[in-house]
């Protein structure tokens, strides 16, 4: 008796007998590019773990007021009664920086503010700046990178030289100079709003040449492909080709580079806040907390370690997830 022919599974896994027997397309299941990428990503446990941490960090940033209300703490409330001034400077009473059931991560030695609530709200500020700057850089970089690669000629030369100038520009010095002169009110925003807006603009504006170069190189390769020539032969205009033909093929590198750009933006925001030109008190920031902890690291090392670990874990998680996503979206990967 002839053995039954197996007709289930993917097209790649289907035996030759099933194809020769004329198995129906409904029985042989195909896999889309998105499903293939997801299956690759699931096999990378390290990247998947980084993605889980990233999702948790996003939830922490979004639910910052709720989390602080649950523990009954506010980042701007002083608890000077919990500080021991016997050493001449404020030192939290108790061990590990004053950690307790009330103050889960202790209190800061400056004013006795709850560190847990400041870390949570600091995550919100870091993520707002990082995602806002990344969005601005991606929009500018994709538009100008595609224009440079698609049109070529003087357009490519002008935009490429502009990228070179911006990449060679002293970003940190310009950021310090610009953020230092930000008015207290800007576009109807007050408090830390103007500072956050300017940080997003500065980091995003100086970040677009990096993704612009990647998009330009990919566009130079894609514009010579057969499907672009076919679209031209059918009478498609330049705008239609860029949006409908080229942009969908650029989604993968754009998505990967965006995930790798966000941790860099977090570090940039922390660096500017550490130097005193980021968000200003009482708005909490991880970089600002690190700057304040410098004078207390000998008597309260936990105050320096906690925001440092928050930055380290956040940046590492985004990088691990970005690396895994890059491998998953690689068309040449296994």
ABEGO torsion letter per residue (X at the ends): XBBBBBABEBAAABBAAAAAAGBBAAABBBBBAAAAAAAAAAABAAAAAAAAAAAAAAAAAAAAAAAAAAAGBBAABBBAAABBAAAGBBBBBEBGGGBBAABAAEBBAAAGBBAAAAAAAAAAAAAAAAAAAAAAAAAAAAAAAAAAAAAEEAAAAAAAAAAAAAAABBAAAAAAAAAAABBABBGGBBEAAAAAAAAAAAAAAAAAAAAAAAAAAAAAAAAABAAAAAAAAAGBBAAAAAAAAAAAAAAAAAAAAAAAAAAAAAAAAAAAAAAGABBBOABBBAAAAAAAAAAAAAABAAAAAAAAAAAAAAAAAAAAAAAAAAAAABAABX
